[in-house]
Amino acid sequence: MVLSINVAFLLAVVIALRLRRRTEARSRFDEKLTVVIVLVFGVLIAPTSFGQGVLNAVGQVAHSLSQTSSP
């Protein structure tokens, strides 16, 4: 039996655990490490269908917000 772990899922769990910590208890290094982890997570999910769906949804929201704020 072979056990495989999806790296993107593992990073999502790590991100969730890191973001649960109190903000006051974090050092600058902790904050920078969290940013790097989130960036790597974004790169990993970007080419997937889920990542493309998120990109399209965010693009539609940004487009609708720019339309409502235009004079």
MARSE-974510 format. One record per residue (C-alpha): residue number from 1; x, y, z. Coordinates in pm, whole numbers, plus 32768, in hexadecimal, padded with zeros to 4 digits. Each point is the difference from the previous one (the first is absolute). Example, Ala and Ser with C-alpha at 12.3 -4.5 7.8 and 13.67 -1.06 7.14 Angstrom:
REM residues 2
<site><k>1</k><c1>84CE</c1><c2>7E3E</c2><c3>830C</c3></site>
<site><k>2</k><c1>8089</c1><c2>8158</c2><c3>7FBE</c3></site>
This chain:
REM residues 71
<site><k>1</k><c1>8000</c1><c2>8000</c2><c3>8000</c3></site>
<site><k>2</k><c1>808C</c1><c2>8152</c2><c3>7F96</c3></site>
<site><k>3</k><c1>7F97</c1><c2>813C</c2><c3>80B4</c3></site>
<site><k>4</k><c1>8014</c1><c2>8140</c2><c3>7F38</c3></site>
<site><k>5</k><c1>7FD2</c1><c2>815C</c2><c3>808C</c3></site>
<site><k>6</k><c1>7F92</c1><c2>8124</c2><c3>7F2D</c3></site>
<site><k>7</k><c1>80FA</c1><c2>8115</c2><c3>804A</c3></site>
<site><k>8</k><c1>7F01</c1><c2>8113</c2><c3>7FC0</c3></site>
<site><k>9</k><c1>7F11</c1><c2>7F63</c2><c3>80FD</c3></site>
<site><k>10</k><c1>8118</c1><c2>7FDE</c2><c3>80FE</c3></site>
<site><k>11</k><c1>805D</c1><c2>816E</c2><c3>7FD2</c3></site>
<site><k>12</k><c1>7E92</c1><c2>8064</c2><c3>8029</c3></site>
<site><k>13</k><c1>7FFA</c1><c2>7F4D</c2><c3>8150</c3></site>
<site><k>14</k><c1>8145</c1><c2>80A8</c2><c3>8069</c3></site>
<site><k>15</k><c1>7F77</c1><c2>8155</c2><c3>7F9A</c3></site>
<site><k>16</k><c1>7EBE</c1><c2>7FC7</c2><c3>80C4</c3></site>
<site><k>17</k><c1>80C4</c1><c2>7F9C</c2><c3>8136</c3></site>
<site><k>18</k><c1>80ED</c1><c2>8129</c2><c3>7FE4</c3></site>
<site><k>19</k><c1>7EE5</c1><c2>80FB</c2><c3>7FCF</c3></site>
<site><k>20</k><c1>7F4D</c1><c2>7F83</c2><c3>8138</c3></site>
<site><k>21</k><c1>811A</c1><c2>8087</c2><c3>80DA</c3></site>
<site><k>22</k><c1>7FD9</c1><c2>8152</c2><c3>80A5</c3></site>
<site><k>23</k><c1>8092</c1><c2>8120</c2><c3>7F3A</c3></site>
<site><k>24</k><c1>80B2</c1><c2>8096</c2><c3>812E</c3></site>
<site><k>25</k><c1>80C1</c1><c2>7EBC</c2><c3>8038</c3></site>
<site><k>26</k><c1>80A0</c1><c2>7FFF</c2><c3>7EA6</c3></site>
<site><k>27</k><c1>815D</c1><c2>8078</c2><c3>7FB5</c3></site>
<site><k>28</k><c1>8063</c1><c2>80A5</c2><c3>7EB9</c3></site>
<site><k>29</k><c1>80A2</c1><c2>7EBB</c2><c3>7F94</c3></site>
<site><k>30</k><c1>7EB8</c1><c2>7F47</c2><c3>8040</c3></site>
<site><k>31</k><c1>7F43</c1><c2>80FB</c2><c3>7F2C</c3></site>
<site><k>32</k><c1>80FC</c1><c2>7FE8</c2><c3>7EE3</c3></site>
<site><k>33</k><c1>7FF8</c1><c2>7E84</c2><c3>800D</c3></site>
<site><k>34</k><c1>7E83</c1><c2>8005</c2><c3>7FED</c3></site>
<site><k>35</k><c1>800F</c1><c2>80E1</c2><c3>7ECE</c3></site>
<site><k>36</k><c1>80F8</c1><c2>7F17</c2><c3>7F55</c3></site>
<site><k>37</k><c1>7F27</c1><c2>7ED0</c2><c3>804E</c3></site>
<site><k>38</k><c1>7ECA</c1><c2>80AD</c2><c3>7F75</c3></site>
<site><k>39</k><c1>80BB</c1><c2>8064</c2><c3>7EC3</c3></site>
<site><k>40</k><c1>8078</c1><c2>7E9B</c2><c3>7FC8</c3></site>
<site><k>41</k><c1>7E9B</c1><c2>7F86</c2><c3>803A</c3></site>
<site><k>42</k><c1>7F84</c1><c2>80F6</c2><c3>7EF9</c3></site>
<site><k>43</k><c1>8101</c1><c2>7F88</c2><c3>7F05</c3></site>
<site><k>44</k><c1>7F9D</c1><c2>7E95</c2><c3>8040</c3></site>
<site><k>45</k><c1>7E89</c1><c2>8033</c2><c3>7FD1</c3></site>
<site><k>46</k><c1>8015</c1><c2>80FB</c2><c3>7EE1</c3></site>
<site><k>47</k><c1>800D</c1><c2>7F02</c2><c3>7EE1</c3></site>
<site><k>48</k><c1>7EE7</c1><c2>7F29</c2><c3>8090</c3></site>
<site><k>49</k><c1>7E92</c1><c2>8022</c2><c3>7FA3</c3></site>
<site><k>50</k><c1>7FB8</c1><c2>8079</c2><c3>8162</c3></site>
<site><k>51</k><c1>810A</c1><c2>810E</c2><c3>7FDC</c3></site>
<site><k>52</k><c1>7F71</c1><c2>806E</c2><c3>7EB0</c3></site>
<site><k>53</k><c1>7EA4</c1><c2>8011</c2><c3>809A</c3></site>
<site><k>54</k><c1>807F</c1><c2>80DB</c2><c3>811B</c3></site>
<site><k>55</k><c1>80B4</c1><c2>80DE</c2><c3>7F04</c3></site>
<site><k>56</k><c1>7EC2</c1><c2>8029</c2><c3>7F32</c3></site>
<site><k>57</k><c1>7F2D</c1><c2>804B</c2><c3>8135</c3></site>
<site><k>58</k><c1>80F4</c1><c2>8105</c2><c3>8080</c3></site>
<site><k>59</k><c1>8017</c1><c2>8098</c2><c3>7EA4</c3></site>
<site><k>60</k><c1>7E85</c1><c2>8020</c2><c3>7FEA</c3></site>
<site><k>61</k><c1>7FEC</c1><c2>80A2</c2><c3>8159</c3></site>
<site><k>62</k><c1>8118</c1><c2>80F4</c2><c3>7FA8</c3></site>
<site><k>63</k><c1>7F56</c1><c2>8052</c2><c3>7EB4</c3></site>
<site><k>64</k><c1>7EB0</c1><c2>8040</c2><c3>80A7</c3></site>
<site><k>65</k><c1>80A2</c1><c2>80D8</c2><c3>810D</c3></site>
<site><k>66</k><c1>80B6</c1><c2>80CE</c2><c3>7EFA</c3></site>
<site><k>67</k><c1>7EB9</c1><c2>8030</c2><c3>7F40</c3></site>
<site><k>68</k><c1>7F46</c1><c2>807F</c2><c3>8136</c3></site>
<site><k>69</k><c1>8115</c1><c2>80F1</c2><c3>8064</c3></site>
<site><k>70</k><c1>801F</c1><c2>809A</c2><c3>7EA3</c3></site>
<site><k>71</k><c1>7F55</c1><c2>8155</c2><c3>7FD2</c3></site>
